[in-house]
Amino acid sequence: MPNILAYLVLLSSPLAAVVLFRFLSLERALVWTLIGGHLLLPSGTYIKFPMIPVIDKSLVPAVSALVLCLLMAPRIKVPQDASSRTGRLVLVCLLGLVVVTPVLTVLYNTQPIIDGRTFLPGLRLYDAWGLISAILVALIPLGLGLRYLNNEAGHRALLEAIAIGGLAYSIPALIEIRLSPQLHTWLYGFFPSDFVQHVRAGGFRPTVFLNHGLMVGIFFCMAIIASAVLFKEARREGRTSFGWLAATLWLTLVLYLSKSLGALAIAVPSALIVILLGSRLQVILATGIAAIVMFYPMLRGAGWIPVDTAYNLALSISEDRASSLKFRLDNEDALLERANQKPIAGWGSWGRNSIFDPETGQMTSVTDGIWLNFIGVYGWLGYIGRFGLLTVPILLYALRRKSSGPSLITPGLTVLLAATLIDLLPNSGLVNYVWLCAGAVAGAAVLRSARDSAETAGTANPQADDDRASWLMPDERGTPQKRQKRSEQRGALR
């Protein structure tokens, strides 16, 4: 059970958000509110009232950031072109699909499930409201990233927060690697998961203040990629880059000591892609990964995913890890077969998508990958809506990459987002900062800032400079007398 300090920290965190928004730029305050809340607030601590979503470490920072952004962000009208309107339409359709699907899920699952000693109630319209409200709260970071982190400055702030957050988290992680995961218990009075799962290879896997060691591993993975992106961009800009290179190597060492093999297997190739390849190849690879993730259930069901190769590779490393992977793969097969019984709108909540022993009534399946939860609970409609919002931003950005300039910040962010998508296949780490990254990439594709759009147009057509100055940079146009003089000079030249 959480102690009183856990609830005090959770409920007082909006005050910390106010301080951040008071002293930092909007972009930095936004990213640090969400990432800091994820890293420092207690896991497994929540308050539940009827008819509203659970008040926990996901909701409080997201709502705090939303309110403060609405109060403090300047209102800027961003111009659109045809491709940005198309991208917006795609995102709106996916969002509509996410919101409508729970209603269909409830309508198709009003009957209870009775199988031996297993009894699961039918769904009601009240359940649809609960599902929709939870979804809308979860998508707040997506909207914040899309609206307020849609340019290079926002993307840089996001990458820096992830990298610096990883560096700061490495110290308590090393303490727990040495002493065992105890910080959450010492500070908040309880351990949020099964302690046995964090005993690995004669040592310990750290959890710090997250709900599982796997969450620590994937965050270090993201921090490694973010540091590599910032290193590569610093070199391109001719600035000192050694600090970010040292951060990349240090975080890789900490991740190795954290005994998160899956996260390490994602982090190292992703960092090498960022460091060794140009922006075009980075975006192409990220787009390919996004496409595979989007259609993963179909590929998995058709037998096109090399699961046997993955198992043999794990077996060559460790029998324990191979056994764990085999358990996951067997569960995937069983749960995917059950999901295919109601492929359109899924089985709904209350564990109806799980498998139970009819004689004992005990659940016999374990849902690890969040894609299995989405497709089992909401069917293909729900899966396409949610994973579409995660993967389509990369595709939309790939279509408009040439308009983003020579910077490597946003292409690197697409690689980071693609890496998190890979982790969502075996795990369930879909948290605030993942949605924030997806929104930031989507914003770069469909809500480019007015200045970036104008500068791009001016570069392509020098004659557009006067038009750009007329609405974007009035100070550069000079006095009325100077404008009149330039007009007379152009007339004389004609």
Backbone torsions as a table, in degrees:
resi	resn	phi	psi	omega
1	MET	NA	137.2	177.6
2	PRO	-65.2	146.5	175.5
3	ASN	-86.3	179.2	-176.4
4	ILE	-65.2	-31.5	178.6
5	LEU	-62.4	-37.1	179.9
6	ALA	-60.3	-45.2	179.8
7	TYR	-69.7	-36.9	178.5
8	LEU	-64.0	-43.4	179.0
9	VAL	-64.1	-42.6	-179.6
10	LEU	-62.2	-48.0	-174.0
11	LEU	-78.4	-21.5	178.8
12	SER	-92.4	-4.2	-178.4
13	SER	-61.0	-29.6	174.8
14	PRO	-59.2	-29.3	176.7
15	LEU	-65.0	-39.6	175.9
16	ALA	-63.1	-37.2	177.8
17	ALA	-64.0	-39.6	177.8
18	VAL	-61.1	-42.7	178.3
19	VAL	-61.7	-43.4	179.5
20	LEU	-61.8	-44.9	-179.3
21	PHE	-70.4	-21.6	179.4
22	ARG	-77.5	-34.4	-171.1
23	PHE	-112.0	-12.4	-179.6
24	LEU	-112.8	165.2	172.1
25	SER	-64.9	162.0	-176.2
26	LEU	-58.1	-45.4	-177.6
27	GLU	-62.7	-46.5	-178.4
28	ARG	-68.1	-39.6	178.2
29	ALA	-62.9	-40.0	-180.0
30	LEU	-63.6	-50.8	-175.6
31	VAL	-68.5	-36.7	-179.9
32	TRP	-73.4	-29.0	175.2
33	THR	-63.3	-45.7	-177.5
34	LEU	-75.8	-45.7	-177.7
35	ILE	-72.2	-41.3	176.7
36	GLY	-62.2	-39.7	176.7
37	GLY	-63.3	-40.1	178.8
38	HIS	-64.4	-39.3	-174.2
39	LEU	-81.8	-30.0	-168.9
40	LEU	-111.2	-27.4	-177.5
41	LEU	-72.6	154.2	-176.6
42	PRO	-69.4	138.9	174.4
43	SER	-84.4	154.1	177.2
44	GLY	66.2	17.1	178.4
45	THR	-114.3	122.2	-175.4
46	TYR	-153.0	162.5	174.0
47	ILE	-128.1	131.3	-176.0
48	LYS	-123.3	124.1	172.3
49	PHE	-115.8	152.3	179.1
50	PRO	-60.8	142.6	171.8
51	MET	72.6	3.6	176.6
52	ILE	-129.5	155.7	179.8
53	PRO	-63.8	164.2	179.8
54	VAL	-65.5	132.4	176.9
55	ILE	-87.6	105.3	-176.0
56	ASP	-144.5	-166.7	-175.6
57	LYS	-70.9	-10.6	173.6
58	SER	-88.2	-45.0	-175.1
59	LEU	-72.4	-46.4	-171.7
60	VAL	-60.9	-50.9	178.3
61	PRO	-64.0	-37.6	-178.3
62	ALA	-65.3	-47.2	179.7
63	VAL	-67.2	-39.1	177.6
64	SER	-60.1	-46.6	179.5
65	ALA	-64.1	-39.8	179.9
66	LEU	-61.5	-49.2	-178.3
67	VAL	-62.5	-44.8	-178.0
68	LEU	-68.7	-35.5	176.0
69	CYS	-65.3	-42.3	179.1
70	LEU	-64.3	-33.6	-178.1
71	LEU	-81.2	-33.7	-168.9
72	MET	-110.6	-17.9	-176.0
73	ALA	-76.6	137.8	175.4
74	PRO	-68.5	147.0	179.3
75	ARG	-88.7	109.9	-178.1
76	ILE	-121.2	127.1	176.7
77	LYS	-85.1	119.7	-176.0
78	VAL	-97.5	124.3	177.4
79	PRO	-66.2	152.7	-178.6
80	GLN	-125.0	152.6	169.1
81	ASP	-117.0	-177.1	-174.5
82	ALA	-62.2	-42.0	-177.9
83	SER	-68.1	-35.6	178.6
84	SER	-68.5	-36.9	176.9
85	ARG	-64.5	-38.2	177.3
86	THR	-64.6	-43.8	177.8
87	GLY	-61.5	-41.8	176.8
88	ARG	-60.5	-42.9	-179.2
89	LEU	-61.2	-41.0	178.5
90	VAL	-61.6	-46.1	-178.9
91	LEU	-65.8	-39.4	178.5
92	VAL	-64.5	-39.6	177.9
93	CYS	-63.7	-42.4	178.2
94	LEU	-64.6	-41.7	177.8
95	LEU	-63.3	-42.2	177.0
96	GLY	-61.3	-38.2	177.8
97	LEU	-63.7	-40.5	178.7
98	VAL	-62.6	-39.3	-176.0
99	VAL	-77.0	-37.3	-176.0
100	VAL	-78.1	-31.8	-174.2
101	THR	-55.5	-43.8	-179.7
102	PRO	-57.5	-32.8	177.4
103	VAL	-65.3	-45.0	177.5
104	LEU	-63.9	-38.9	178.7
105	THR	-59.4	-44.6	-179.8
106	VAL	-65.8	-43.9	-177.4
107	LEU	-62.9	-30.0	-179.2
108	TYR	-92.7	3.3	-177.6
109	ASN	-137.0	44.8	179.3
110	THR	-81.5	-15.0	-178.6
111	GLN	-90.4	141.6	177.4
112	PRO	-71.7	160.8	175.5
113	ILE	-103.6	119.7	179.8
114	ILE	-125.0	115.6	-179.1
115	ASP	-143.9	97.7	-176.5
116	GLY	64.0	-121.2	179.4
117	ARG	-89.2	4.2	179.7
118	THR	-92.3	124.6	175.7
119	PHE	-133.8	118.9	177.2
120	LEU	-122.7	126.6	-173.8
121	PRO	-67.9	156.1	172.3
122	GLY	-72.1	163.3	-177.0
123	LEU	-92.3	152.7	178.0
124	ARG	-123.0	168.6	178.4
125	LEU	-61.3	-28.0	175.2
126	TYR	-58.8	-38.4	178.4
127	ASP	-65.1	-35.4	178.0
128	ALA	-62.5	-41.8	177.9
129	TRP	-63.3	-41.8	178.3
130	GLY	-60.7	-42.7	179.9
131	LEU	-67.2	-42.7	-177.9
132	ILE	-66.5	-44.3	-179.1
133	SER	-63.1	-39.8	178.0
134	ALA	-64.5	-38.4	180.0
135	ILE	-66.4	-44.4	-178.0
136	LEU	-63.4	-38.7	177.2
137	VAL	-66.1	-41.3	179.9
138	ALA	-63.2	-28.8	-176.6
139	LEU	-89.2	-0.2	178.0
140	ILE	-56.5	-47.2	178.4
141	PRO	-60.0	-32.1	176.6
142	LEU	-60.5	-47.6	179.0
143	GLY	-65.4	-38.2	178.6
144	LEU	-65.3	-42.7	178.3
145	GLY	-64.3	-40.5	-178.4
146	LEU	-65.8	-40.2	-174.2
147	ARG	-84.7	-38.7	-169.5
148	TYR	-112.8	-8.0	179.1
149	LEU	-123.8	40.3	-172.4
150	ASN	-95.4	17.2	178.3
151	ASN	-135.8	-179.6	-175.7
152	GLU	-63.9	-36.7	179.4
153	ALA	-62.1	-42.1	177.7
154	GLY	-66.3	-40.1	179.2
155	HIS	-66.6	-38.5	178.0
156	ARG	-65.5	-42.0	178.2
157	ALA	-61.6	-38.6	179.6
158	LEU	-66.4	-45.9	179.6
159	LEU	-65.1	-40.4	179.4
160	GLU	-65.1	-39.7	179.2
161	ALA	-64.5	-40.9	178.9
162	ILE	-65.6	-44.9	-178.4
163	ALA	-66.2	-47.3	-179.3
164	ILE	-67.3	-38.1	175.6
165	GLY	-61.4	-38.4	176.6
166	GLY	-65.4	-41.1	178.2
167	LEU	-63.1	-43.6	179.0
168	ALA	-65.4	-36.8	-178.6
169	TYR	-74.1	-17.7	-177.3
170	SER	-66.7	-29.6	-178.7
171	ILE	-68.6	-55.2	176.4
172	PRO	-63.1	-29.7	177.4
173	ALA	-64.1	-43.0	178.3
174	LEU	-65.0	-34.6	176.3
175	ILE	-62.2	-43.7	-179.2
176	GLU	-73.4	-30.0	174.3
177	ILE	-60.8	-35.1	-178.9
178	ARG	-84.1	-40.9	-171.6
179	LEU	-105.3	-8.2	-174.2
180	SER	91.6	156.6	-177.1
181	PRO	-66.6	103.1	-176.3
182	GLN	-132.1	-12.6	-172.5
183	LEU	-62.3	-41.4	179.6
184	HIS	-63.5	-39.6	178.7
185	THR	-68.9	-43.5	-179.5
186	TRP	-62.4	-40.1	-174.2
187	LEU	-90.1	-44.9	-172.8
188	TYR	-106.9	-1.2	169.5
189	GLY	89.6	1.4	-179.6
190	PHE	-160.3	162.6	177.5
191	PHE	-104.6	126.5	-168.6
192	PRO	-79.1	-5.8	-178.5
193	SER	-144.2	-168.7	-179.1
194	ASP	-80.7	117.9	-175.0
195	PHE	-62.6	-33.0	-176.5
196	VAL	-61.2	-31.8	-178.8
197	GLN	-66.5	-12.5	-175.8
198	HIS	-107.7	12.7	171.8
199	VAL	-97.1	111.6	-172.8
200	ARG	-135.5	130.5	170.2
201	ALA	49.9	46.1	179.0
202	GLY	73.9	8.0	179.2
203	GLY	-139.0	-151.7	-175.2
204	PHE	-133.7	150.0	173.3
205	ARG	-102.6	124.0	-173.7
206	PRO	-72.9	151.8	173.5
207	THR	-122.7	-25.8	-176.9
208	VAL	51.9	-114.1	-179.0
209	PHE	-112.1	16.0	177.2
210	LEU	-95.8	169.3	-172.8
211	ASN	-82.6	-8.8	179.7
212	HIS	-161.8	153.6	177.6
213	GLY	-63.3	-27.8	177.6
214	LEU	-63.8	-32.9	177.9
215	MET	-68.3	-36.3	175.6
216	VAL	-65.2	-42.5	-179.4
217	GLY	-61.0	-46.0	-177.4
218	ILE	-71.9	-29.1	176.4
219	PHE	-69.0	-40.6	174.2
220	PHE	-61.7	-37.5	176.4
221	CYS	-58.3	-46.9	179.4
222	MET	-65.4	-37.8	179.4
223	ALA	-65.4	-36.9	177.0
224	ILE	-62.4	-46.7	-179.4
225	ILE	-64.9	-42.5	179.4
226	ALA	-61.7	-42.6	178.2
227	SER	-63.3	-39.1	178.6
228	ALA	-65.0	-40.3	177.9
229	VAL	-62.3	-46.3	-179.5
230	LEU	-65.9	-33.9	174.6
231	PHE	-63.2	-48.1	-178.6
232	LYS	-64.7	-40.0	-179.8
233	GLU	-69.3	-37.6	177.4
234	ALA	-62.2	-40.3	177.3
235	ARG	-64.7	-41.1	179.7
236	ARG	-63.1	-37.1	-178.3
237	GLU	-83.1	-5.3	-179.5
238	GLY	77.9	19.7	178.5
239	ARG	-97.1	169.7	177.8
240	THR	-64.3	125.2	-173.8
241	SER	-117.9	-3.8	-174.0
242	PHE	-62.2	-35.8	-178.4
243	GLY	-60.2	-43.7	179.8
244	TRP	-70.8	-33.4	175.4
245	LEU	-65.3	-43.3	177.6
246	ALA	-62.4	-38.7	178.0
247	ALA	-63.4	-40.9	178.8
248	THR	-60.9	-46.7	-178.9
249	LEU	-67.5	-40.8	-179.8
250	TRP	-63.6	-45.8	-179.8
251	LEU	-65.1	-34.8	176.6
252	THR	-64.1	-41.2	176.8
253	LEU	-63.0	-44.2	179.9
254	VAL	-63.7	-40.7	178.5
255	LEU	-64.2	-38.9	176.7
256	TYR	-62.3	-43.6	179.0
257	LEU	-69.1	-22.0	-179.8
258	SER	-76.3	-8.3	174.7
259	LYS	62.3	39.2	174.2
260	SER	-109.6	85.9	-172.5
261	LEU	-64.4	-40.7	-178.9
262	GLY	-62.0	-46.3	179.3
263	ALA	-63.9	-38.1	178.2
264	LEU	-65.3	-38.4	179.3
265	ALA	-67.0	-24.3	175.8
266	ILE	-85.3	-40.1	-172.2
267	ALA	-68.0	-46.3	-173.5
268	VAL	-64.7	-51.3	177.3
269	PRO	-62.0	-37.2	-179.4
270	SER	-65.2	-43.3	178.3
271	ALA	-63.8	-39.3	177.7
272	LEU	-65.6	-37.4	176.5
273	ILE	-60.9	-43.8	-179.3
274	VAL	-65.3	-42.8	-174.0
275	ILE	-77.0	-38.1	-171.0
276	LEU	-94.7	-24.1	-173.7
277	LEU	-107.1	158.5	176.9
278	GLY	-80.0	175.9	-175.3
279	SER	-64.1	-36.8	-178.0
280	ARG	-63.4	-48.1	179.7
281	LEU	-68.0	-33.2	176.8
282	GLN	-60.4	-47.3	-178.3
283	VAL	-67.4	-37.9	179.0
284	ILE	-62.9	-45.9	179.7
285	LEU	-65.4	-40.8	178.0
286	ALA	-62.8	-38.8	178.1
287	THR	-65.5	-40.9	177.4
288	GLY	-62.2	-42.4	178.2
289	ILE	-63.8	-42.8	179.2
290	ALA	-60.3	-40.6	179.2
291	ALA	-65.0	-41.9	179.0
292	ILE	-63.8	-43.2	179.8
293	VAL	-64.2	-41.3	-178.7
294	MET	-60.0	-39.5	-177.4
295	PHE	-103.6	17.3	-176.6
296	TYR	-57.5	-46.3	179.3
297	PRO	-57.4	-39.9	178.5
298	MET	-66.5	-45.5	179.1
299	LEU	-64.6	-38.6	179.2
300	ARG	-65.6	-44.0	179.1
301	GLY	-67.2	-31.0	179.6
302	ALA	-82.5	-4.4	179.4
303	GLY	78.8	20.7	-177.7
304	TRP	-91.8	-5.6	175.7
305	ILE	-90.3	126.7	-175.0
306	PRO	-75.6	69.7	-177.2
307	VAL	-69.0	-33.8	178.6
308	ASP	-65.0	-39.7	177.2
309	THR	-63.3	-41.9	178.5
310	ALA	-63.6	-39.3	179.6
311	TYR	-66.4	-43.8	180.0
312	ASN	-64.8	-36.1	176.9
313	LEU	-65.2	-43.6	177.8
314	ALA	-64.8	-36.2	179.6
315	LEU	-65.5	-34.1	178.4
316	SER	-70.3	-19.6	-179.9
317	ILE	-92.7	-48.0	-176.0
318	SER	-162.3	134.6	177.1
319	GLU	-66.6	-36.4	179.2
320	ASP	-63.5	-44.5	179.7
321	ARG	-67.8	-36.3	177.2
322	ALA	-64.9	-40.8	177.9
323	SER	-63.8	-41.1	178.1
324	SER	-63.9	-41.9	178.2
325	LEU	-65.1	-41.2	179.2
326	LYS	-62.1	-40.7	177.5
327	PHE	-60.8	-43.2	179.3
328	ARG	-64.5	-43.9	-178.0
329	LEU	-65.2	-40.5	178.0
330	ASP	-63.6	-40.6	177.4
331	ASN	-65.3	-39.5	177.5
332	GLU	-59.1	-45.7	-179.7
333	ASP	-60.0	-45.9	-177.8
334	ALA	-67.4	-43.5	-178.2
335	LEU	-72.4	-33.5	176.4
336	LEU	-67.2	-37.4	176.5
337	GLU	-64.2	-39.4	177.6
338	ARG	-69.0	-39.9	179.0
339	ALA	-61.4	-34.5	-179.9
340	ASN	-68.5	-12.5	175.4
341	GLN	-72.6	-26.2	174.3
342	LYS	-135.3	75.1	-168.8
343	PRO	-76.1	-23.5	-171.8
344	ILE	-77.8	-60.1	-174.6
345	ALA	-117.5	2.8	173.2
346	GLY	78.8	-172.8	-175.1
347	TRP	-95.6	-18.3	-178.0
348	GLY	89.3	-172.4	-174.5
349	SER	-86.4	-162.5	-176.7
350	TRP	66.0	21.3	179.5
351	GLY	74.2	17.1	-177.1
352	ARG	-67.3	-21.3	179.1
353	ASN	-84.2	-5.0	-177.8
354	SER	-88.8	175.0	-179.5
355	ILE	-113.6	132.8	-177.1
356	PHE	-123.1	151.5	173.2
357	ASP	-79.6	117.0	-176.8
358	PRO	-64.2	-23.9	-178.4
359	GLU	-81.3	-39.3	-177.6
360	THR	-103.2	-19.8	-175.5
361	GLY	77.3	6.5	-179.0
362	GLN	-85.3	142.5	177.1
363	MET	-70.4	129.7	-178.5
364	THR	-107.9	-4.8	-178.7
365	SER	-110.2	154.4	177.0
366	VAL	-128.4	123.7	-179.7
367	THR	-96.7	106.0	-179.5
368	ASP	-93.7	-60.3	-179.0
369	GLY	-69.3	134.4	-177.3
370	ILE	-68.1	-22.7	177.4
371	TRP	-63.9	-34.5	176.9
372	LEU	-66.1	-37.7	177.9
373	ASN	-66.1	-43.5	-179.5
374	PHE	-63.5	-48.0	-175.4
375	ILE	-74.2	-27.1	177.2
376	GLY	-77.0	-40.3	-177.6
377	VAL	-82.3	-43.5	-172.8
378	TYR	-111.7	-3.4	-179.6
379	GLY	74.6	-170.4	-179.1
380	TRP	-64.6	-32.8	179.0
381	LEU	-61.8	-47.5	179.3
382	GLY	-66.5	-38.3	179.6
383	TYR	-64.3	-46.7	-179.3
384	ILE	-62.5	-40.2	179.9
385	GLY	-62.8	-49.6	-175.8
386	ARG	-73.2	-50.4	-179.7
387	PHE	-72.7	-22.2	172.6
388	GLY	-64.6	-41.5	177.7
389	LEU	-66.4	-22.2	178.6
390	LEU	-88.7	-32.5	-173.5
391	THR	-101.3	-35.0	-177.5
392	VAL	-60.6	-36.1	176.7
393	PRO	-53.6	-37.0	178.8
394	ILE	-65.7	-42.4	178.6
395	LEU	-64.3	-43.8	179.7
396	LEU	-62.5	-39.8	178.3
397	TYR	-68.1	-37.6	179.0
398	ALA	-59.9	-33.6	179.9
399	LEU	-72.7	-20.3	-177.2
400	ARG	-120.7	20.2	-173.9
401	ARG	-61.4	-36.0	-175.4
402	LYS	-63.4	-22.5	-178.9
403	SER	-85.8	1.3	-175.0
404	SER	-95.1	-3.6	177.3
405	GLY	83.6	-171.8	-174.5
406	PRO	-81.5	-6.9	-175.9
407	SER	-60.9	145.6	178.4
408	LEU	-100.1	3.1	-175.6
409	ILE	-65.8	-54.7	-177.2
410	THR	-69.1	-42.8	173.6
411	PRO	-56.6	-40.0	176.7
412	GLY	-64.3	-35.4	178.0
413	LEU	-66.0	-33.6	176.2
414	THR	-66.1	-36.8	175.9
415	VAL	-64.4	-42.1	178.7
416	LEU	-61.8	-44.0	178.7
417	LEU	-63.8	-40.8	178.0
418	ALA	-62.1	-37.0	178.5
419	ALA	-64.0	-40.6	177.8
420	THR	-66.9	-32.4	177.7
421	LEU	-64.5	-38.6	177.0
422	ILE	-60.8	-41.8	-178.9
423	ASP	-66.5	-26.0	-179.3
424	LEU	-71.7	-13.3	178.8
425	LEU	-72.9	-46.7	177.0
426	PRO	-91.4	-15.3	-172.3
427	ASN	-127.2	-179.0	-176.1
428	SER	-124.5	42.8	-175.1
429	GLY	-89.7	44.1	179.2
430	LEU	-87.6	90.5	-175.1
431	VAL	-118.0	-176.5	-171.4
432	ASN	-54.6	-46.2	-172.5
433	TYR	-70.2	-22.8	175.5
434	VAL	-68.8	-47.0	176.5
435	TRP	-62.3	-36.7	179.6
436	LEU	-62.9	-43.0	177.0
437	CYS	-62.3	-43.3	179.1
438	ALA	-62.0	-41.9	178.3
439	GLY	-65.9	-37.9	179.4
440	ALA	-64.5	-42.3	178.2
441	VAL	-67.4	-40.8	177.8
442	ALA	-62.0	-41.1	179.2
443	GLY	-62.5	-35.5	177.2
444	ALA	-63.8	-26.2	-177.8
445	ALA	-90.0	-37.9	-171.9
446	VAL	-116.4	-11.1	-179.8
447	LEU	-135.5	52.9	175.5
448	ARG	-60.2	146.3	-178.1
449	SER	-63.8	157.5	-178.5
450	ALA	-61.0	-39.7	-178.7
451	ARG	-65.9	-43.0	179.5
452	ASP	-62.6	-43.0	-180.0
453	SER	-62.2	-43.1	-177.9
454	ALA	-68.4	-41.5	-180.0
455	GLU	-65.2	-37.7	177.0
456	THR	-63.3	-43.4	178.9
457	ALA	-65.0	-39.8	179.3
458	GLY	-66.0	-35.4	177.9
459	THR	-67.5	-40.4	-179.0
460	ALA	-71.7	-30.9	-176.7
461	ASN	-139.1	101.2	-176.8
462	PRO	-58.7	-27.9	-179.0
463	GLN	-69.0	-10.6	179.4
464	ALA	-81.1	-1.9	-176.9
465	ASP	-60.6	-42.0	-178.7
466	ASP	-64.6	-40.7	179.0
467	ASP	-64.8	-39.8	179.5
468	ARG	-62.7	-44.8	-177.7
469	ALA	-64.8	-28.8	-175.5
470	SER	-66.0	-22.7	-178.4
471	TRP	-128.0	-18.4	-173.5
472	LEU	-102.0	-45.8	-173.1
473	MET	-127.3	74.0	-175.5
474	PRO	-61.7	-28.6	-178.1
475	ASP	-65.9	-24.9	-176.4
476	GLU	-81.3	-8.9	-176.5
477	ARG	-81.8	-18.3	178.7
478	GLY	84.0	-172.3	-178.6
479	THR	-76.6	164.4	176.4
480	PRO	-58.5	-35.4	179.7
481	GLN	-64.1	-42.6	179.5
482	LYS	-65.8	-37.7	178.2
483	ARG	-65.5	-39.0	178.9
484	GLN	-64.8	-39.7	-179.8
485	LYS	-64.6	-42.7	178.7
486	ARG	-63.8	-38.2	179.3
487	SER	-63.8	-40.6	179.4
488	GLU	-66.9	-37.6	178.6
489	GLN	-64.4	-42.3	178.1
490	ARG	-63.5	-37.5	179.1
491	GLY	-65.6	-38.6	178.3
492	ALA	-65.4	-38.7	179.1
493	LEU	-64.7	-34.5	179.3
494	ARG	-68.2	NA	NA
